[in-house]
Amino acid sequence: MAQLMHITSDGADLTDRLEDLLQEFGIDVNDDEIDELALVPAFVLGGASVETEAHAHGDHMHVVGIRVTIADELQDAFYATLGQILSADDEEDGET
C-alpha cells in the first residue's frame, strides 16, 4: 500500500504526484483556505482507502490523523480516475 496523503492537525503531507495533480486543477493544499478533509470523498471515489488514527479516552474520541492509501498496483488508475473526478467537478462549477 502506498500512502497518498496524511492529514494531521499540522496540515497535510502528500505525495508529489498527488500534489501536482491537485495543482493542475487549482487546488493548493498549502493554502490555508483549502480544507484537506473536503478532498477525501474524491479520493475514495477514485479508489483510495481512508484510515482514521484515533485515541479514545473513556467516551471521548480524539482523532490525531487521517491516512489516505492505495494499493500499489492501483496507483496509475487512481490518478487517472481522480483527474476525471476533478475535471467533472470543474465542469459542474462552470470552469470548462
N, CA, C and O atoms as a GROMACS GRO file, in nm:
protein
  384
    1MET      N    1   0.084  -0.118   0.000
    1MET     CA    2   0.000   0.000   0.000
    1MET      C    3   0.088   0.125   0.000
    1MET      O    4   0.188   0.133   0.072
    2ALA      N    5   0.050   0.218  -0.081
    2ALA     CA    6   0.121   0.345  -0.087
    2ALA      C    7   0.039   0.452  -0.017
    2ALA      O    8  -0.082   0.463  -0.038
    3GLN      N    9   0.104   0.530   0.067
    3GLN     CA   10   0.036   0.641   0.132
    3GLN      C   11   0.033   0.759   0.037
    3GLN      O   12   0.137   0.802  -0.013
    4LEU      N   13  -0.086   0.811   0.010
    4LEU     CA   14  -0.102   0.926  -0.078
    4LEU      C   15  -0.103   1.056   0.001
    4LEU      O   16  -0.047   1.156  -0.042
    5MET      N   17  -0.167   1.052   0.117
    5MET     CA   18  -0.182   1.172   0.198
    5MET      C   19  -0.196   1.134   0.344
    5MET      O   20  -0.256   1.032   0.378
    6HIS      N   21  -0.141   1.216   0.430
    6HIS     CA   22  -0.157   1.201   0.574
    6HIS      C   23  -0.196   1.338   0.628
    6HIS      O   24  -0.122   1.435   0.614
    7ILE      N   25  -0.313   1.345   0.689
    7ILE     CA   26  -0.365   1.471   0.742
    7ILE      C   27  -0.357   1.466   0.894
    7ILE      O   28  -0.403   1.372   0.957
    8THR      N   29  -0.296   1.570   0.952
    8THR     CA   30  -0.290   1.585   1.097
    8THR      C   31  -0.328   1.729   1.130
    8THR      O   32  -0.360   1.808   1.041
    9SER      N   33  -0.325   1.762   1.257
    9SER     CA   34  -0.355   1.900   1.297
    9SER      C   35  -0.251   1.998   1.244
    9SER      O   36  -0.275   2.118   1.240
   10ASP      N   37  -0.136   1.946   1.204
   10ASP     CA   38  -0.030   2.030   1.148
   10ASP      C   39  -0.048   2.056   0.999
   10ASP      O   40   0.027   2.135   0.940
   11GLY      N   41  -0.146   1.992   0.937
   11GLY     CA   42  -0.170   2.009   0.793
   11GLY      C   43  -0.162   1.876   0.722
   11GLY      O   44  -0.170   1.769   0.784
   12ALA      N   45  -0.145   1.883   0.591
   12ALA     CA   46  -0.143   1.762   0.508
   12ALA      C   47  -0.005   1.739   0.449
   12ALA      O   48   0.063   1.832   0.404
   13ASP      N   49   0.034   1.613   0.451
   13ASP     CA   50   0.157   1.570   0.386
   13ASP      C   51   0.114   1.477   0.273
   13ASP      O   52   0.052   1.373   0.300
   14LEU      N   53   0.146   1.511   0.149
   14LEU     CA   54   0.101   1.430   0.037
   14LEU      C   55   0.214   1.404  -0.060
   14LEU      O   56   0.316   1.474  -0.059
   15THR      N   57   0.195   1.304  -0.145
   15THR     CA   58   0.297   1.271  -0.243
   15THR      C   59   0.310   1.383  -0.344
   15THR      O   60   0.216   1.459  -0.367
   16ASP      N   61   0.427   1.392  -0.404
   16ASP     CA   62   0.449   1.494  -0.506
   16ASP      C   63   0.353   1.475  -0.623
   16ASP      O   64   0.301   1.573  -0.677
   17ARG      N   65   0.329   1.351  -0.661
   17ARG     CA   66   0.240   1.324  -0.775
   17ARG      C   67   0.098   1.371  -0.745
   17ARG      O   68   0.033   1.430  -0.832
   18LEU      N   69   0.048   1.347  -0.624
   18LEU     CA   70  -0.085   1.392  -0.588
   18LEU      C   71  -0.090   1.544  -0.581
   18LEU      O   72  -0.185   1.605  -0.629
   19GLU      N   73   0.011   1.604  -0.524
   19GLU     CA   74   0.015   1.750  -0.516
   19GLU      C   75   0.016   1.812  -0.656
   19GLU      O   76  -0.053   1.910  -0.680
   20ASP      N   77   0.095   1.755  -0.747
   20ASP     CA   78   0.100   1.805  -0.885
   20ASP      C   79  -0.036   1.796  -0.953
   20ASP      O   80  -0.079   1.889  -1.021
   21LEU      N   81  -0.105   1.682  -0.935
   21LEU     CA   82  -0.237   1.664  -0.997
   21LEU      C   83  -0.337   1.765  -0.940
   21LEU      O   84  -0.412   1.826  -1.016
   22LEU      N   85  -0.338   1.782  -0.810
   22LEU     CA   86  -0.430   1.877  -0.749
   22LEU      C   87  -0.402   2.019  -0.798
   22LEU      O   88  -0.495   2.094  -0.825
   23GLN      N   89  -0.275   2.055  -0.811
   23GLN     CA   90  -0.240   2.188  -0.858
   23GLN      C   91  -0.283   2.212  -1.002
   23GLN      O   92  -0.312   2.325  -1.041
   24GLU      N   93  -0.286   2.105  -1.083
   24GLU     CA   94  -0.336   2.118  -1.220
   24GLU      C   95  -0.479   2.168  -1.222
   24GLU      O   96  -0.522   2.233  -1.318
   25PHE      N   97  -0.554   2.139  -1.116
   25PHE     CA   98  -0.693   2.180  -1.105
   25PHE      C   99  -0.711   2.299  -1.011
   25PHE      O  100  -0.822   2.328  -0.967
   26GLY      N  101  -0.602   2.368  -0.982
   26GLY     CA  102  -0.608   2.488  -0.900
   26GLY      C  103  -0.627   2.463  -0.752
   26GLY      O  104  -0.670   2.553  -0.678
   27ILE      N  105  -0.596   2.343  -0.706
   27ILE     CA  106  -0.611   2.308  -0.564
   27ILE      C  107  -0.473   2.307  -0.500
   27ILE      O  108  -0.390   2.222  -0.533
   28ASP      N  109  -0.449   2.400  -0.411
   28ASP     CA  110  -0.322   2.409  -0.339
   28ASP      C  111  -0.348   2.376  -0.193
   28ASP      O  112  -0.400   2.459  -0.118
   29VAL      N  113  -0.312   2.256  -0.151
   29VAL     CA  114  -0.340   2.214  -0.013
   29VAL      C  115  -0.258   2.293   0.089
   29VAL      O  116  -0.285   2.286   0.209
   30ASN      N  117  -0.160   2.368   0.043
   30ASN     CA  118  -0.082   2.452   0.134
   30ASN      C  119  -0.152   2.585   0.161
   30ASN      O  120  -0.111   2.660   0.250
   31ASP      N  121  -0.257   2.614   0.085
   31ASP     CA  122  -0.336   2.735   0.105
   31ASP      C  123  -0.422   2.716   0.230
   31ASP      O  124  -0.492   2.615   0.242
   32ASP      N  125  -0.417   2.810   0.321
   32ASP     CA  126  -0.491   2.798   0.446
   32ASP      C  127  -0.642   2.792   0.425
   32ASP      O  128  -0.715   2.747   0.514
   33GLU      N  129  -0.690   2.836   0.310
   33GLU     CA  130  -0.834   2.834   0.283
   33GLU      C  131  -0.883   2.699   0.232
   33GLU      O  132  -1.003   2.677   0.222
   34ILE      N  133  -0.791   2.608   0.199
   34ILE     CA  134  -0.827   2.475   0.150
   34ILE      C  135  -0.843   2.380   0.268
   34ILE      O  136  -0.754   2.371   0.353
   35ASP      N  137  -0.955   2.311   0.274
   35ASP     CA  138  -0.980   2.210   0.377
   35ASP      C  139  -0.943   2.074   0.318
   35ASP      O  140  -1.014   2.021   0.233
   36GLU      N  141  -0.833   2.018   0.364
   36GLU     CA  142  -0.786   1.890   0.312
   36GLU      C  143  -0.891   1.780   0.325
   36GLU      O  144  -0.902   1.693   0.239
   37LEU      N  145  -0.968   1.784   0.432
   37LEU     CA  146  -1.070   1.681   0.454
   37LEU      C  147  -1.178   1.684   0.347
   37LEU      O  148  -1.238   1.581   0.318
   38ALA      N  149  -1.201   1.798   0.288
   38ALA     CA  150  -1.303   1.810   0.183
   38ALA      C  151  -1.264   1.731   0.058
   38ALA      O  152  -1.349   1.701  -0.025
   39LEU      N  153  -1.135   1.699   0.043
   39LEU     CA  154  -1.087   1.623  -0.073
   39LEU      C  155  -1.104   1.473  -0.055
   39LEU      O  156  -1.103   1.399  -0.154
   40VAL      N  157  -1.120   1.426   0.067
   40VAL     CA  158  -1.124   1.282   0.095
   40VAL      C  159  -1.233   1.209   0.016
   40VAL      O  160  -1.204   1.101  -0.037
   41PRO      N  161  -1.356   1.261   0.004
   41PRO     CA  162  -1.455   1.187  -0.076
   41PRO      C  163  -1.412   1.164  -0.221
   41PRO      O  164  -1.439   1.058  -0.277
   42ALA      N  165  -1.345   1.260  -0.282
   42ALA     CA  166  -1.296   1.243  -0.419
   42ALA      C  167  -1.190   1.133  -0.424
   42ALA      O  168  -1.185   1.056  -0.520
   43PHE      N  169  -1.106   1.126  -0.322
   43PHE     CA  170  -1.004   1.021  -0.317
   43PHE      C  171  -1.069   0.884  -0.305
   43PHE      O  172  -1.026   0.788  -0.370
   44VAL      N  173  -1.173   0.874  -0.222
   44VAL     CA  174  -1.243   0.746  -0.205
   44VAL      C  175  -1.310   0.706  -0.335
   44VAL      O  176  -1.303   0.590  -0.375
   45LEU      N  177  -1.374   0.800  -0.402
   45LEU     CA  178  -1.436   0.770  -0.532
   45LEU      C  179  -1.332   0.726  -0.634
   45LEU      O  180  -1.362   0.650  -0.726
   46GLY      N  181  -1.210   0.773  -0.618
   46GLY     CA  182  -1.101   0.734  -0.708
   46GLY      C  183  -1.042   0.598  -0.675
   46GLY      O  184  -0.958   0.547  -0.750
   47GLY      N  185  -1.085   0.539  -0.563
   47GLY     CA  186  -1.039   0.405  -0.528
   47GLY      C  187  -0.948   0.397  -0.407
   47GLY      O  188  -0.904   0.288  -0.372
   48ALA      N  189  -0.919   0.509  -0.343
   48ALA     CA  190  -0.830   0.508  -0.227
   48ALA      C  191  -0.904   0.462  -0.102
   48ALA      O  192  -1.027   0.464  -0.096
   49SER      N  193  -0.827   0.421  -0.003
   49SER     CA  194  -0.881   0.382   0.127
   49SER      C  195  -0.845   0.490   0.228
   49SER      O  196  -0.743   0.558   0.215
   50VAL      N  197  -0.929   0.504   0.329
   50VAL     CA  198  -0.908   0.604   0.433
   50VAL      C  199  -0.900   0.533   0.567
   50VAL      O  200  -0.985   0.449   0.600
   51GLU      N  201  -0.799   0.567   0.644
   51GLU     CA  202  -0.781   0.510   0.777
   51GLU      C  203  -0.773   0.624   0.878
   51GLU      O  204  -0.693   0.716   0.862
   52THR      N  205  -0.856   0.617   0.979
   52THR     CA  206  -0.856   0.718   1.084
   52THR      C  207  -0.768   0.672   1.199
   52THR      O  208  -0.781   0.559   1.246
   53GLU      N  209  -0.680   0.760   1.244
   53GLU     CA  210  -0.597   0.734   1.360
   53GLU      C  211  -0.661   0.809   1.477
   53GLU      O  212  -0.668   0.932   1.475
   54ALA      N  213  -0.706   0.736   1.576
   54ALA     CA  214  -0.776   0.800   1.686
   54ALA      C  215  -0.739   0.735   1.819
   54ALA      O  216  -0.695   0.620   1.825
   55HIS      N  217  -0.759   0.811   1.924
   55HIS     CA  218  -0.739   0.763   2.060
   55HIS      C  219  -0.869   0.787   2.137
   55HIS      O  220  -0.930   0.893   2.125
   56ALA      N  221  -0.908   0.689   2.215
   56ALA     CA  222  -1.028   0.705   2.297
   56ALA      C  223  -0.986   0.726   2.442
   56ALA      O  224  -0.895   0.661   2.493
   57HIS      N  225  -1.055   0.817   2.505
   57HIS     CA  226  -1.037   0.844   2.648
   57HIS      C  227  -1.175   0.834   2.710
   57HIS      O  228  -1.248   0.933   2.718
   58GLY      N  229  -1.209   0.715   2.755
   58GLY     CA  230  -1.344   0.694   2.805
   58GLY      C  231  -1.443   0.704   2.690
   58GLY      O  232  -1.431   0.630   2.592
   59ASP      N  233  -1.538   0.792   2.701
   59ASP     CA  234  -1.635   0.808   2.594
   59ASP      C  235  -1.599   0.922   2.498
   59ASP      O  236  -1.681   0.962   2.416
   60HIS      N  237  -1.477   0.973   2.509
   60HIS     CA  238  -1.431   1.082   2.423
   60HIS      C  239  -1.332   1.028   2.320
   60HIS      O  240  -1.237   0.958   2.355
   61MET      N  241  -1.353   1.061   2.194
   61MET     CA  242  -1.265   1.018   2.085
   61MET      C  243  -1.184   1.138   2.036
   61MET      O  244  -1.239   1.246   2.017
   62HIS      N  245  -1.056   1.118   2.017
   62HIS     CA  246  -0.967   1.224   1.969
   62HIS      C  247  -0.899   1.174   1.841
   62HIS      O  248  -0.816   1.084   1.846
   63VAL      N  249  -0.934   1.233   1.729
   63VAL     CA  250  -0.872   1.196   1.602
   63VAL      C  251  -0.739   1.270   1.589
   63VAL      O  252  -0.734   1.393   1.601
   64VAL      N  253  -0.632   1.195   1.564
   64VAL     CA  254  -0.500   1.255   1.553
   64VAL      C  255  -0.449   1.257   1.410
   64VAL      O  256  -0.354   1.329   1.378
   65GLY      N  257  -0.510   1.178   1.323
   65GLY     CA  258  -0.465   1.177   1.185
   65GLY      C  259  -0.556   1.096   1.096
   65GLY      O  260  -0.634   1.013   1.142
   66ILE      N  261  -0.545   1.124   0.968
   66ILE     CA  262  -0.620   1.050   0.867
   66ILE      C  263  -0.522   1.016   0.756
   66ILE      O  264  -0.455   1.104   0.701
   67ARG      N  265  -0.515   0.888   0.722
   67ARG     CA  266  -0.427   0.842   0.614
   67ARG      C  267  -0.511   0.802   0.494
   67ARG      O  268  -0.615   0.737   0.506
   68VAL      N  269  -0.464   0.843   0.377
   68VAL     CA  270  -0.526   0.804   0.251
   68VAL      C  271  -0.424   0.716   0.179
   68VAL      O  272  -0.313   0.761   0.151
   69THR      N  273  -0.463   0.592   0.149
   69THR     CA  274  -0.371   0.497   0.088
   69THR      C  275  -0.435   0.432  -0.035
   69THR      O  276  -0.556   0.438  -0.055
   70ILE      N  277  -0.350   0.371  -0.116
   70ILE     CA  278  -0.395   0.299  -0.235
   70ILE      C  279  -0.303   0.179  -0.256
   70ILE      O  280  -0.183   0.187  -0.227
   71ALA      N  281  -0.358   0.070  -0.305
   71ALA     CA  282  -0.274  -0.046  -0.338
   71ALA      C  283  -0.176  -0.005  -0.448
   71ALA      O  284  -0.213   0.068  -0.541
   72ASP      N  285  -0.055  -0.053  -0.438
   72ASP     CA  286   0.050  -0.014  -0.533
   72ASP      C  287   0.006  -0.033  -0.678
   72ASP      O  288   0.031   0.054  -0.763
   73GLU      N  289  -0.059  -0.145  -0.707
   73GLU     CA  290  -0.096  -0.175  -0.845
   73GLU      C  291  -0.213  -0.090  -0.896
   73GLU      O  292  -0.244  -0.092  -1.015
   74LEU      N  293  -0.277  -0.014  -0.807
   74LEU     CA  294  -0.390   0.070  -0.846
   74LEU      C  295  -0.355   0.219  -0.859
   74LEU      O  296  -0.441   0.300  -0.891
   75GLN      N  297  -0.229   0.253  -0.835
   75GLN     CA  298  -0.192   0.394  -0.834
   75GLN      C  299  -0.219   0.466  -0.966
   75GLN      O  300  -0.279   0.573  -0.966
   76ASP      N  301  -0.176   0.409  -1.078
   76ASP     CA  302  -0.197   0.476  -1.206
   76ASP      C  303  -0.346   0.497  -1.235
   76ASP      O  304  -0.386   0.604  -1.280
   77ALA      N  305  -0.426   0.395  -1.208
   77ALA     CA  306  -0.570   0.406  -1.229
   77ALA      C  307  -0.631   0.510  -1.135
   77ALA      O  308  -0.722   0.583  -1.174
   78PHE      N  309  -0.581   0.516  -1.011
   78PHE     CA  310  -0.631   0.615  -0.916
   78PHE      C  311  -0.609   0.756  -0.968
   78PHE      O  312  -0.701   0.838  -0.968
   79TYR      N  313  -0.488   0.785  -1.013
   79TYR     CA  314  -0.458   0.920  -1.061
   79TYR      C  315  -0.540   0.955  -1.185
   79TYR      O  316  -0.586   1.069  -1.198
   80ALA      N  317  -0.560   0.860  -1.274
   80ALA     CA  318  -0.642   0.886  -1.393
   80ALA      C  319  -0.787   0.912  -1.352
   80ALA      O  320  -0.850   1.004  -1.403
   81THR      N  321  -0.838   0.831  -1.262
   81THR     CA  322  -0.977   0.846  -1.217
   81THR      C  323  -0.995   0.976  -1.139
   81THR      O  324  -1.094   1.046  -1.158
   82LEU      N  325  -0.900   1.008  -1.052
   82LEU     CA  326  -0.910   1.132  -0.975
   82LEU      C  327  -0.909   1.252  -1.070
   82LEU      O  328  -0.982   1.348  -1.047
   83GLY      N  329  -0.828   1.246  -1.173
   83GLY     CA  330  -0.827   1.355  -1.272
   83GLY      C  331  -0.964   1.372  -1.337
   83GLY      O  332  -1.009   1.484  -1.360
   84GLN      N  333  -1.030   1.261  -1.367
   84GLN     CA  334  -1.163   1.268  -1.426
   84GLN      C  335  -1.264   1.325  -1.327
   84GLN      O  336  -1.351   1.404  -1.365
   85ILE      N  337  -1.254   1.286  -1.202
   85ILE     CA  338  -1.344   1.337  -1.099
   85ILE      C  339  -1.326   1.488  -1.082
   85ILE      O  340  -1.424   1.563  -1.077
   86LEU      N  341  -1.202   1.532  -1.075
   86LEU     CA  342  -1.175   1.675  -1.059
   86LEU      C  343  -1.216   1.753  -1.182
   86LEU      O  344  -1.263   1.866  -1.172
   87SER      N  345  -1.199   1.694  -1.298
   87SER     CA  346  -1.239   1.758  -1.423
   87SER      C  347  -1.391   1.773  -1.428
   87SER      O  348  -1.441   1.878  -1.468
   88ALA      N  349  -1.463   1.671  -1.387
   88ALA     CA  350  -1.609   1.677  -1.384
   88ALA      C  351  -1.656   1.783  -1.286
   88ALA      O  352  -1.755   1.851  -1.312
   89ASP      N  353  -1.586   1.797  -1.174
   89ASP     CA  354  -1.621   1.897  -1.074
   89ASP      C  355  -1.602   2.037  -1.132
   89ASP      O  356  -1.685   2.125  -1.108
   90ASP      N  357  -1.494   2.058  -1.207
   90ASP     CA  358  -1.471   2.187  -1.272
   90ASP      C  359  -1.583   2.220  -1.370
   90ASP      O  360  -1.628   2.334  -1.376
   91GLU      N  361  -1.628   2.120  -1.445
   91GLU     CA  362  -1.735   2.140  -1.542
   91GLU      C  363  -1.865   2.179  -1.472
   91GLU      O  364  -1.940   2.264  -1.521
   92GLU      N  365  -1.894   2.117  -1.358
   92GLU     CA  366  -2.014   2.150  -1.282
   92GLU      C  367  -2.008   2.290  -1.227
   92GLU      O  368  -2.111   2.356  -1.213
   93ASP      N  369  -1.887   2.338  -1.196
   93ASP     CA  370  -1.870   2.473  -1.142
   93ASP      C  371  -1.867   2.577  -1.254
   93ASP      O  372  -1.855   2.697  -1.227
   94GLY      N  373  -1.877   2.532  -1.380
   94GLY     CA  374  -1.876   2.624  -1.491
   94GLY      C  375  -1.738   2.669  -1.534
   94GLY      O  376  -1.724   2.773  -1.598
   95GLU      N  377  -1.637   2.592  -1.500
   95GLU     CA  378  -1.499   2.628  -1.532
   95GLU      C  379  -1.445   2.541  -1.644
   95GLU      O  380  -1.332   2.493  -1.633
   96THR      N  381  -1.519   2.520  -1.749
   96THR     CA  382  -1.474   2.432  -1.858
   96THR      C  383  -1.372   2.500  -1.944
   96THR      O  384  -1.324   2.440  -2.041
   0.00000   0.00000   0.00000
